[in-house]
Amino acid sequence: MSSSTKTMGAITIGALVLITAYTVALGGNGWLWFAWIVLGLVTLGMASTRDT
């Protein structure tokens, strides 16, 4: 796994924590969760490809 993939994974986990805190404090926002799902899918895509 490359360093950029590890960084993207850390950003994805950090975003999950922030969005969860936002949802608990201020209520749910569907667009934030949609953006996090897209970010997670991009991260999974990066992790599943091999560096050549």
Protein Blocks (a to p, Z undefined) as FASTA:
>chain_A
ZZklmmmmmmmmmmmmmmmmmmmmnopafklmmmmmmmmmmmmmmmmpccZZ
